[in-house]
């Protein structure tokens, strides 16, 4: 069983994707101060709320190895195959984002060919994971987390303490939005004339961070009142509910943790993780627009904002630090995703349908084969995505369309005795179909055509994401409430899950103490939902009256981000 500090480190390490480091700064480049906040807030609340499921798992299914084993035990084969599909989709999407962002950054900083980087990166993950398995993932997560925080603190120190100050950044950001279109065209041109400008693309769409921000109050980067930022925030919340609740890697962390560690670890991990995208993007992301670096929208969408700023401020040392930070994220999350896929195939396909009496040794052998095959497949898949013109930012916004419909049924499975298995299957597939339909329809309605560019529009992605999660939840509730009146007895669930060679290790007295589990569930429910309300509702509402931030307000905002970064780093250092 894993203790609280190590559980928190694992959560931080697993949840720190390439997108955490790269996409968070992209939305700062696009929307200003609202971008880092909505990225951090919209991806923290899932970890806080998942702590409730983690304790529920300890209570009703302590013998489980995977989330799909629980689905099979409660709802049967059809539901099992359904949620296996969505589980694999979650793992593939997360790993694809790791490789899309990682390969683009490696190519930009080192000159290594994108396709070669996409193929080589998975081999690092394969060797790392195959050598140590889940134990290595847990033990190395603490080291990875500390390295990530060390680079984070270095960057925010350079931006706001050593080289610039909050007041200087405020003036630079204010200056950036003051330029007219003609001035921006002259700034971003090869010879200072509009004729050679690369400020806009052929369709007249702005490509560089210069001039007023569309959808922001007074066109300012220094405001939380941003239509684009808010749309991104909603998309971010829905998509990340999918990549936590539907991703086996988070369930396996809950399975491996002690009950007390599962509750406190997810809470601590979520609070500390918030600092990584919030503090990093508030420094590097805002610096990219303040300094008006020549980064176009395509490069920003590929995740190149942090490496560009780090290289500008620190030269080769900055590039090296970003590469190290990115390597930590890729190896740790890539390892967790590889183990998640191998667990699903080993337990939910190989043992469930081919060899019910499989020994631990046989399951381990299958897992290692799967890790190698998955790594090779993902390298080829990421190359294919890049060839199609899909970058990190596009895939990040798209993930909720694919897996959002599985979120509420899985939540209901662990918390609602009347949740119908047939209703869950209908809800997941119907929600998926409706989401894709809404997504394609919205692209055609808003732009008159369907292409990679029109499908990646915020309004279009928001339509697909909202339909996915809301329609699925509505269908499952209605079917369970009015068409299937069966009430499930959670006390019978664990008996339906088969142990490997009757291995009872890890199922000690604490795992079976119902009174203690009930106490911990109440503890995490109150704190998890309380912090969720603060981060997703109270904080943004409190910043609305400020309209465009004053210099003092922005200085306080920066102080919060810097303090949170240093505080999270020191807390993780002391708690493991």
RAWOJO-V109324 format. One record per residue. PHI is phi in whole degrees, -180 to 180 (NA if undefined). OMEGA is omega in radians with two decimals (* if undefined). NEAR is the number of other ideal C-beta (glycine too) atoms within 8 Angstrom. Layout:
((PHI | OMEGA | NEAR) (PHI | OMEGA | NEAR))
This chain:
((NA | -3.04 | 9) (-101 | -3.07 | 11) (-82 | -3.00 | 9) (-59 | -3.07 | 12) (-61 | -3.14 | 12) (-70 | 3.06 | 14) (-60 | 3.12 | 17) (-61 | 3.12 | 17) (-62 | 3.12 | 15) (-64 | 3.14 | 15) (-61 | 3.13 | 16) (-61 | -3.09 | 16) (-65 | 3.14 | 17) (-67 | -3.04 | 13) (-85 | 3.08 | 12) (-90 | 3.11 | 16) (-81 | 2.94 | 12) (-60 | -3.14 | 19) (-63 | 3.12 | 12) (-59 | -3.09 | 14) (-85 | -2.99 | 18) (-105 | -3.10 | 16) (-67 | 3.12 | 15) (-61 | 3.11 | 18) (-76 | 3.06 | 19) (-62 | -3.13 | 16) (-74 | 2.99 | 16) (-68 | 3.09 | 19) (-61 | -3.11 | 13) (-81 | -2.93 | 13) (-115 | -3.11 | 16) (88 | -3.00 | 17) (-63 | -3.13 | 16) (-70 | -3.11 | 15) (-61 | 3.11 | 19) (-59 | 3.14 | 20) (-63 | -3.09 | 14) (-67 | 3.06 | 15) (-65 | -3.08 | 17) (-67 | -3.13 | 15) (-64 | -3.07 | 15) (-69 | 3.11 | 14) (-116 | 3.08 | 14) (-93 | -3.02 | 13) (-62 | 3.13 | 14) (-65 | 3.12 | 13) (-65 | -3.14 | 15) (-63 | -3.10 | 16) (-75 | -3.14 | 11) (-63 | 3.06 | 13) (-56 | 3.09 | 16) (-64 | 3.11 | 12) (-66 | -3.14 | 13) (-61 | 3.11 | 15) (-73 | 3.08 | 15) (-60 | 3.10 | 11) (-62 | 3.13 | 16) (-62 | -3.09 | 11) (-79 | -2.97 | 12) (-104 | -3.11 | 10) (-145 | -3.10 | 12) (-66 | -3.12 | 11) (-87 | -3.03 | 8) (-66 | 3.03 | 14) (-104 | -3.12 | 10) (-140 | 3.09 | 13) (-66 | -3.10 | 11) (-73 | 3.00 | 14) (-62 | 3.13 | 13) (-68 | 3.09 | 15) (-59 | -3.13 | 13) (-62 | -3.10 | 13) (-66 | -3.10 | 10) (-91 | -2.95 | 12) (-114 | 3.06 | 12) (94 | -2.95 | 8) (-66 | -3.09 | 6) (-61 | 3.09 | 10) (-64 | 3.13 | 15) (-59 | -3.14 | 14) (-67 | 3.12 | 8) (-61 | -3.07 | 12) (-79 | 2.93 | 17) (-63 | 3.12 | 12) (-59 | -3.11 | 8) (-68 | 3.08 | 14) (-63 | 3.10 | 15) (-65 | 3.11 | 10) (-59 | 3.13 | 11) (-61 | -3.13 | 15) (-64 | -3.13 | 15) (-67 | -3.12 | 10) (-65 | -3.13 | 14) (-62 | -3.13 | 14) (-67 | 3.10 | 13) (-62 | 3.12 | 13) (-66 | 3.08 | 16) (-58 | -3.06 | 16) (-76 | 3.12 | 16) (-62 | 3.12 | 18) (-71 | -3.11 | 18) (-65 | -3.10 | 13) (-67 | 3.12 | 14) (-63 | -3.14 | 14) (-69 | 3.11 | 16) (-60 | 3.13 | 12) (-63 | -3.10 | 12) (-66 | -3.04 | 10) (-92 | -3.05 | 10) (-118 | -3.10 | 7) (86 | 3.09 | 3) (-65 | -3.13 | 9) (-53 | -3.08 | 6) (-57 | -3.11 | 11) (-63 | 3.12 | 8) (-66 | 3.11 | 8) (-63 | 3.13 | 13) (-63 | -3.13 | 14) (-85 | -3.07 | 11) (-79 | -3.10 | 9) (-57 | 3.13 | 16) (-60 | -3.14 | 14) (-69 | 3.04 | 10) (-63 | 3.11 | 12) (-66 | -3.13 | 14) (-60 | -3.11 | 12) (-65 | 3.14 | 8) (-62 | -3.07 | 12) (-73 | -3.11 | 15) (-62 | -3.10 | 10) (-70 | -3.00 | 7) (-121 | -3.13 | 10) (67 | -3.05 | 11) (-62 | -3.13 | 8) (-61 | 3.12 | 7) (-65 | 3.12 | 12) (-60 | -3.12 | 15) (-69 | -3.04 | 11) (-70 | -3.11 | 8) (-84 | -3.07 | 13) (-61 | 3.13 | 15) (-62 | 3.13 | 13) (-64 | 3.14 | 7) (-60 | -3.11 | 15) (-61 | -3.14 | 13) (-66 | 3.12 | 11) (-66 | 3.12 | 11) (-61 | 3.13 | 15) (-68 | 3.11 | 15) (-63 | 3.12 | 9) (-68 | 3.11 | 12) (-57 | -3.12 | 15) (-63 | 3.09 | 11) (-59 | -3.08 | 9) (-67 | -3.11 | 14) (-70 | 3.07 | 16) (-67 | -3.14 | 9) (-64 | -3.04 | 12) (-69 | -2.96 | 15) (-104 | -3.10 | 12) (-123 | -3.02 | 8) (-82 | -3.03 | 5) (-97 | -3.11 | 5) (-126 | 3.05 | 9) (-129 | 3.11 | 7) (-61 | 3.14 | 11) (-64 | 3.12 | 8) (-66 | 3.12 | 8) (-61 | 3.11 | 16) (-60 | -3.13 | 13) (-64 | 3.13 | 8) (-64 | -3.14 | 12) (-64 | 3.10 | 15) (-65 | 3.14 | 10) (-69 | -3.10 | 8) (-57 | -3.08 | 14) (-85 | -3.10 | 12) (-84 | -3.08 | 5) (-74 | 3.04 | 10) (-81 | 3.11 | 6) (-60 | -3.14 | 7) (-63 | 3.12 | 7) (-66 | 3.12 | 10) (-64 | 3.11 | 14) (-63 | 3.13 | 12) (-71 | 3.14 | 11) (-64 | -3.10 | 10) (-102 | 3.07 | 12) (-145 | -3.07 | 14) (-79 | -3.13 | 4) (-133 | 3.08 | 5) (83 | 3.12 | 4) (-117 | -3.13 | 8) (-61 | -3.09 | 8) (-64 | -3.12 | 5) (-106 | -3.07 | 8) (-74 | 3.02 | 11) (-116 | -3.14 | 10) (-67 | 3.12 | 13) (-121 | 3.07 | 9) (-87 | -3.07 | 6) (-63 | -3.12 | 3) (-89 | 3.14 | 4) (87 | 3.14 | 5) (-89 | -3.13 | 7) (-62 | -3.10 | 9) (-110 | -3.05 | 11) (-120 | 3.12 | 13) (-83 | -3.13 | 9) (-158 | -3.12 | 12) (89 | -3.10 | 11) (-59 | 3.14 | 8) (-93 | -3.14 | 13) (-63 | 3.10 | 6) (91 | 3.10 | 8) (-99 | 3.09 | 18) (-57 | -3.12 | 9) (57 | 3.13 | 8) (65 | -3.00 | 9) (-94 | 2.97 | 15) (-77 | -2.98 | 13) (-100 | 3.12 | 11) (-151 | 3.04 | 16) (-89 | 3.13 | 11) (-87 | -3.05 | 8) (-139 | -3.14 | 15) (-65 | 3.10 | 7) (-65 | 3.12 | 13) (-63 | 3.14 | 17) (-67 | 3.10 | 10) (-60 | 3.09 | 11) (-61 | -3.13 | 17) (-59 | 3.13 | 14) (-66 | 3.09 | 12) (-59 | -3.11 | 14) (-62 | -3.14 | 12) (-62 | -3.11 | 13) (-65 | -3.11 | 15) (-61 | -3.10 | 16) (-79 | 2.94 | 12) (-61 | 3.10 | 13) (-66 | -3.06 | 18) (-79 | 2.96 | 13) (-105 | -3.04 | 11) (-69 | -3.07 | 13) (-104 | -3.10 | 14) (-98 | -3.11 | 15) (-59 | -3.08 | 15) (-62 | 3.12 | 12) (-77 | 3.06 | 12) (-67 | -3.12 | 12) (-71 | 3.04 | 15) (-67 | 3.09 | 14) (-66 | 3.14 | 14) (-63 | -3.06 | 9) (-80 | -3.04 | 10) (-90 | 2.96 | 13) (-65 | 3.11 | 10) (-54 | -3.14 | 14) (-67 | 3.13 | 9) (-71 | 3.13 | 14) (-61 | -3.13 | 17) (-71 | -3.08 | 15) (-69 | -3.12 | 12) (-65 | 3.12 | 19) (-68 | 3.12 | 19) (-66 | 3.14 | 14) (-64 | 3.14 | 13) (-61 | 3.14 | 16) (-64 | -3.13 | 15) (-63 | -3.12 | 11) (-72 | -3.13 | 12) (-63 | 3.14 | 14) (-48 | -3.07 | 14) (-66 | -3.02 | 15) (-65 | 3.11 | 17) (-70 | -3.09 | 13) (-67 | -3.09 | 17) (-72 | -3.10 | 15) (-65 | -3.09 | 18) (-74 | 3.07 | 17) (-67 | 3.08 | 14) (-94 | -3.05 | 14) (-69 | -3.10 | 15) (-64 | 3.13 | 20) (-70 | 3.11 | 16) (-63 | -3.11 | 13) (-63 | 3.12 | 17) (-82 | 3.13 | 14) (-62 | -3.12 | 11) (-88 | 3.12 | 9) (53 | 3.09 | 11) (-68 | -3.08 | 8) (-76 | 3.11 | 6) (-108 | 3.11 | 12) (-91 | -3.04 | 9) (-64 | 3.10 | 10) (-65 | 3.11 | 8) (-67 | 3.11 | 11) (-64 | 3.12 | 16) (-65 | 3.09 | 11) (-83 | 3.07 | 12) (94 | -3.02 | 20) (-95 | 3.12 | 13) (-65 | -3.12 | 17) (-58 | 3.13 | 15) (-64 | 3.14 | 14) (-66 | -3.13 | 13) (-69 | -3.14 | 17) (-61 | 3.13 | 14) (-68 | 3.12 | 13) (-66 | -3.06 | 8) (-85 | -3.00 | 11) (-122 | -3.14 | 10) (69 | -3.10 | 7) (-63 | 3.12 | 7) (-64 | 3.10 | 7) (-65 | 3.10 | 14) (-60 | -3.13 | 13) (-64 | 3.14 | 8) (-64 | 3.11 | 13) (-66 | 3.11 | 16) (-63 | 3.12 | 13) (-64 | 3.12 | 10) (-60 | -3.13 | 13) (-67 | 3.11 | 14) (-62 | 3.10 | 9) (-60 | -3.13 | 13) (-67 | -3.09 | 16) (-67 | -3.10 | 15) (-66 | -3.08 | 13) (-69 | -3.13 | 15) (-69 | 3.11 | 16) (-60 | 3.09 | 15) (-64 | 3.14 | 13) (-62 | 3.13 | 14) (-68 | 3.11 | 14) (-63 | 3.12 | 16) (-67 | 3.11 | 16) (-62 | 3.13 | 14) (-64 | -3.13 | 14) (-64 | 3.10 | 14) (-67 | 3.14 | 14) (-63 | -3.13 | 16) (-71 | -3.09 | 12) (-68 | -3.08 | 15) (-88 | -2.98 | 14) (-95 | 3.05 | 14) (-118 | -3.08 | 11) (-62 | -3.10 | 12) (-74 | -3.06 | 14) (-71 | -2.99 | 10) (-117 | -3.09 | 5) (-120 | -3.08 | 6) (-146 | -3.09 | 7) (-58 | -3.12 | 6) (-101 | -3.10 | 4) (-58 | 3.11 | 11) (-85 | 3.09 | 8) (-59 | -3.14 | 8) (-66 | 3.13 | 6) (-67 | 3.12 | 9) (-64 | 3.11 | 14) (-64 | 3.13 | 10) (-63 | 3.11 | 8) (-62 | -3.12 | 13) (-60 | -3.11 | 14) (-68 | 3.07 | 10) (-63 | -3.11 | 8) (-64 | -3.13 | 13) (-58 | 3.12 | 15) (-65 | -3.11 | 10) (-64 | -3.13 | 8) (-66 | 3.12 | 12) (-62 | 3.13 | 13) (-65 | 3.13 | 9) (-59 | -3.08 | 8) (-69 | 3.07 | 13) (-61 | 3.12 | 14) (-67 | -3.11 | 9) (-66 | 3.14 | 10) (-67 | 3.06 | 13) (-64 | 3.12 | 12) (-64 | 3.13 | 8) (-62 | 3.13 | 11) (-64 | 3.12 | 14) (-65 | 3.11 | 6) (-80 | 3.14 | 7) (89 | -3.14 | 6) (-98 | 3.12 | 9) (-108 | -3.09 | 13) (-57 | -3.10 | 17) (-62 | -3.14 | 13) (-64 | -3.12 | 11) (-64 | 3.14 | 14) (-61 | 3.14 | 11) (-71 | -3.05 | 14) (-81 | -2.95 | 14) (-58 | -3.12 | 15) (-67 | 3.10 | 18) (-63 | -3.07 | 12) (-81 | -2.98 | 13) (-112 | -3.12 | 16) (-62 | -3.08 | 17) (-72 | -3.14 | 17) (-92 | -2.99 | 14) (-66 | -3.04 | 16) (-66 | 3.05 | 10) (-58 | 3.12 | 16) (-69 | 3.06 | 13) (-62 | 3.14 | 10) (-62 | -3.14 | 12) (-58 | -3.06 | 13) (-93 | -2.99 | 10) (-126 | -3.02 | 8) (-127 | -3.09 | 7) (-68 | -3.11 | 7) (-93 | -3.12 | 11) (-63 | -3.07 | 13) (-85 | 3.08 | 12) (-69 | 3.10 | 11) (-64 | 3.10 | 11) (-63 | 3.12 | 16) (-65 | 3.12 | 17) (-64 | 3.13 | 12) (-61 | -3.11 | 11) (-65 | -3.09 | 17) (-64 | -3.10 | 15) (-73 | 3.12 | 10) (-65 | 3.11 | 12) (-60 | 3.11 | 17) (-63 | -3.13 | 12) (-64 | 3.14 | 8) (-66 | -3.14 | 11) (-64 | 3.13 | 17) (-63 | 3.11 | 10) (-62 | 3.13 | 9) (-64 | -3.13 | 12) (-63 | 3.14 | 15) (-67 | -3.14 | 10) (-64 | -3.13 | 9) (-63 | 3.11 | 12) (-63 | -3.12 | 15) (-69 | -3.11 | 11) (-68 | -3.06 | 6) (-77 | -3.05 | 9) (-128 | 3.13 | 8) (82 | 3.12 | 3) (-151 | 3.11 | 7) (-119 | 3.12 | 7) (-151 | 3.10 | 7) (-57 | -3.11 | 9) (-67 | -3.09 | 6) (-71 | 3.11 | 13) (-71 | -3.13 | 13) (-89 | 3.12 | 11) (-62 | -3.10 | 11) (-56 | -3.12 | 10) (-64 | -3.14 | 9) (-69 | 3.11 | 14) (-63 | 3.12 | 16) (-62 | 3.13 | 11) (-59 | -3.13 | 12) (-64 | -3.13 | 16) (-65 | -3.13 | 17) (-64 | -3.14 | 11) (-63 | -3.12 | 14) (-59 | -3.01 | 19) (-81 | -3.07 | 17) (-75 | -3.13 | 8) (-66 | 3.12 | 14) (-62 | 3.13 | 19) (-62 | 3.13 | 11) (-64 | -3.12 | 8) (-63 | -3.11 | 13) (-66 | 3.13 | 17) (-64 | -3.10 | 8) (-63 | -3.12 | 10) (-65 | -3.12 | 14) (-67 | -3.05 | 14) (-81 | -2.96 | 7) (-117 | -3.08 | 5) (-118 | -3.12 | 8) (-138 | -3.01 | 9) (-95 | -3.12 | 4) (-68 | 3.09 | 6) (-111 | -3.06 | 6) (-88 | 3.09 | 10) (-94 | -3.10 | 7) (-62 | -3.14 | 8) (-66 | -3.11 | 5) (-94 | -2.99 | 8) (-67 | -3.02 | 14) (-64 | -3.13 | 10) (-65 | -3.12 | 5) (-86 | -3.12 | 7) (-100 | -3.06 | 13) (-87 | 3.06 | 5) (-78 | 3.06 | 8) (-85 | -3.14 | 11) (53 | 3.13 | 6) (53 | 3.13 | 5) (-76 | -3.10 | 7) (-101 | -3.13 | 6) (-64 | -3.12 | 4) (93 | -3.14 | 7) (-100 | -3.12 | 8) (-86 | -3.07 | 7) (-64 | -3.12 | 5) (-63 | -3.14 | 10) (-67 | -3.02 | 10) (-111 | 3.14 | 8) (-84 | -3.04 | 9) (-63 | -3.13 | 7) (-65 | 3.13 | 6) (-68 | 3.12 | 9) (-64 | 3.10 | 12) (-63 | 3.12 | 9) (-64 | -3.12 | 8) (-69 | 3.11 | 13) (-65 | 3.10 | 13) (-65 | -3.13 | 8) (-60 | -3.08 | 9) (-75 | -3.14 | 16) (-64 | -3.13 | 9) (-64 | -3.07 | 8) (-75 | -3.13 | 10) (-63 | 3.14 | 14) (-70 | 3.11 | 10) (-62 | 3.13 | 8) (-67 | 3.10 | 13) (-61 | 3.13 | 11) (-63 | 3.14 | 9) (-64 | -3.05 | 9) (-74 | -3.04 | 12) (-93 | -3.05 | 11) (-125 | -3.01 | 8) (-64 | -3.10 | 8) (-59 | -3.14 | 11) (-61 | 3.12 | 12) (-65 | 3.13 | 7) (-68 | -3.12 | 7) (-90 | -3.12 | 8) (-64 | -3.12 | 9) (-58 | -3.14 | 5) (-69 | -3.08 | 10) (54 | 3.02 | 8) (-84 | -3.07 | 9) (-60 | 2.94 | 12) (-79 | 3.14 | 7) (-63 | 3.12 | 9) (-69 | 3.13 | 6) (-64 | 3.12 | 9) (-65 | 3.11 | 14) (-62 | 3.10 | 11) (-67 | 3.11 | 8) (-60 | 3.11 | 11) (-64 | 3.11 | 12) (-59 | 3.11 | 9) (-61 | -3.11 | 8) (-66 | 3.13 | 15) (-68 | -3.13 | 12) (-64 | 3.13 | 8) (-64 | 3.12 | 12) (-63 | 3.13 | 17) (-67 | -3.13 | 9) (-65 | 3.13 | 9) (-64 | 3.14 | 15) (-63 | -3.12 | 14) (-68 | 3.13 | 8) (-66 | 3.13 | 10) (-66 | 3.13 | 17) (-64 | -3.02 | 9) (-93 | -2.96 | 6) (-99 | -3.03 | 9) (-77 | * | 9))
